[in-house]
Amino acid sequence: MAADPSEERELAELRERIGLLEKQGAPRREHHRVRSFFAVLLIVLAAVLTPLGVVAAWSKSQVTDTDRFVSTMAPLAADPSVQNALTDRVTTAVMQQLPITDLLNDAAPADRPLLDAALGKLGPALTSGLTGFVHDQVLRFVQSDAFATVWTGVLRNAHAAFDKVLTGQGGGAVQVKGDTVSLDLGPVVAAVKDRLVANGLGLASKIPEVHTDYTLVQSDAVRKAQTGLRLLDLAGFWVPVLALLCAVGGVALAVRHRRAAVWAALGMAAGAGLLGIGLSVFRALYLDKLPADVDQAAAMAVYDTLVRYLRAAIRMVLALGVVVALAAWLTGAGRRAGWVRHLWREGLGAVRRAAEGIGMRLGPVGRFVHRWKAWLGWGAVAVAAVLLLTWSYPTGAVVLWTAVVLLAVLAVLEFLDTPADEPAEPSAGPPAGPPSGGKAAPA
């Protein structure tokens, strides 16, 4: 049976169209591959820059914000292990400067031989008793509210020199000597001197001005950390901004924007998580390499206090990354995301219809929300974003509570949304009359 000429022409035209589509599709696929490559590159770069950006923002805040630095170090005044270490250090400094030999000079010439003989026999016991008295007075002082005030003053004076620690320069209340970062306790010794005089040890008034150090950090990694922190301090807040720009660029270049947003958010959260793991690993290595005469408990408290806000920033980035990834996934075209959105709409719609069934009427409010719901929703998202961007030091809790409040606002909008095809609110007054000049409809 001969083939129909019209069918042959249709088949030929179809083959020609398929060929043209294949020729057009090849460059497009190549274009998509190039875009995808650079999108992945930017997202990976954003994930790598995230931990560096967190450290840069932390170091910059410690240098430029005195209150931030004081709030970081202030809890050390109430830590028992630090109080004990400070007590031992100040007691040693006071006893080294306490002029016990002046007791002989103050005695009458006739009594000096007897006093000298007594001191020769009782000298060790006298020194031990005096040391115990000084130690008790110092411990009481560092456990009092007065010490917290002195400690805050020490920290404020030290802040001016703290940036020298980051830049590797010594001087001021914070000293860097080799692999040790120490804090000058001169004001603490002066306050203890006044306390000893007030409690009957007049000999303490002859103690000269003393500048003794309390070690904050002692590690062979101090100089290496100085180099890295110096670079990050110079970069300032540009590192986190660059990380954010890389993430936005990667999402914009990607063929599937929402999927790329999910991966960018999770990648940046993973980068922050790796930084948190690194802090914990470095903590163990740091404590393990401390000299044997260093109080481990005090060193642990100092380290945890120094990185307290850094860990808070890590938790904030983790929470923000998870929230953004979840939001991008829920607004995508996936089947599971669509199922979640369907449950959301149907659940809140059922609540609204149940409320209307017992007499609640939304009227023009419901129709207004239905018309402008998208704009109102994006407006709420914009307000939440501005809040996080303008918050001085947001934490993970701030991010989570902002997300919860935003979710509540979106739930209220969904509840108030009354589609136009739903019955309108019944009128409470008499039926409206006919238009002017018209006739009334028959009853």
Secondary structure, 3 states (H helix, E strand, C coil): CCCCHHHHHHHHHHHHHHHHHHHHHHHHHHHHHHHHHHHHHHHHHHHHHHHHHHHHHHHHHHHHCHHHHHHHHHHHHHCHHHHHHHHHHHHHHHHHHCCCCHHHHHCCHHHHHHHHHHHHHHHHHHHHHHHHHHHHHHHHHHCCHHHHHHHHHHHHHHHHHHHHHHHCCCCCCEEEECCEEEEECHHHHHHHHHHHHHCCCHHHHHCCCCCCEEEEEECCCHHHHHHHHHHHHHHCCHHHHHHHHHHHHHHHHCCCHHHHHHHHHHHHHHHHHHHHHHHHHHHHHHHHCCCCCCCHHHHHHHHHHHCHHHHHHHHHHHHHHHHHHHHHHHCCCCHHHHHHHHHHHHHHHHHHHHHHHCCCCCCHHHHHHHHHHHHHHHHHHHHHHHHHHHCCCCCHHHHHHHHHHHHHHHHHHHHHCCCCCCCCCCCCCCCCCCCCCCCCCCC
